[in-house]
């Protein structure tokens, strides 16, 4: 899964894991569940509180930045 860090914020554009543990995907989400993950790393280093649904403007801004990075050839999904 791809992630973007901006200041204290970390957006993961998908559900599940893909870090040090065996990767797990949880798709498609059940109705009402978030499509991705957003954490404030300054307040929640353990990534226990997903703020994706509570911060839609931040998610949209970070997704736009991520898309610009990919479009600029600096990364590939």
C-alpha positions in Angstrom: 0.0 0.0 0.0 1.2 3.5 -0.7 1.4 6.1 2.0 2.1 9.8 2.2 3.5 11.7 5.2 2.9 15.4 5.5 4.0 17.0 8.8 2.4 14.9 11.5 -0.1 13.4 9.1 0.2 10.0 7.5 -2.3 8.9 4.8 -2.4 5.3 3.6 -4.4 5.0 0.4 -6.0 1.7 1.0 -7.1 -0.6 3.8 -5.1 -3.3 5.5 -1.4 -3.5 6.2 1.8 -3.6 4.1 4.5 -2.7 6.6 6.6 -5.1 8.6 3.8 -7.6 9.1 2.5 -9.9 6.4 0.5 -7.7 4.0 -3.2 -7.9 4.4 -5.8 -6.3 2.3 -9.3 -5.6 3.4 -11.3 -4.8 0.3 -13.9 -4.0 -0.5 -14.9 -2.2 2.7 -18.2 -2.8 4.3 -20.7 -0.1 4.1 -19.8 2.9 6.3 -16.1 1.9 6.6 -13.4 4.2 5.4 -11.6 3.6 2.1 -8.2 4.4 3.6 -6.3 5.3 6.7 -5.3 8.7 8.1 -3.3 9.1 11.3 -1.9 12.0 13.3 1.5 10.6 14.1 2.2 13.3 16.7 -0.8 12.2 18.7 -1.0 8.5 17.8 2.3 6.9 17.0 0.8 3.5 17.2 -1.7 4.2 14.5 -4.7 3.2 16.6 -7.2 5.9 15.6 -8.1 6.1 12.0 -9.2 9.7 11.2 -10.0 9.1 7.5 -13.7 9.7 7.9 -13.3 12.6 10.3 -10.9 14.6 8.1 -12.2 14.4 4.5 -10.6 17.7 3.5 -7.2 16.6 4.7 -7.6 13.3 2.9 -8.6 15.1 -0.3 -5.6 17.4 -0.1 -3.1 14.6 0.6 -4.6 12.5 -2.2 -4.2 15.4 -4.6 -0.5 15.9 -3.5 0.1 12.1 -3.9 -1.5 12.2 -7.4 0.8 15.1 -8.3 3.8 13.2 -7.1 2.9 10.1 -9.2 2.0 12.2 -12.2 5.4 13.9 -12.0 7.1 10.6 -12.3 8.6 10.7 -8.8 6.8 7.5 -7.8 4.6 4.9 -9.3 1.6 3.2 -7.9 
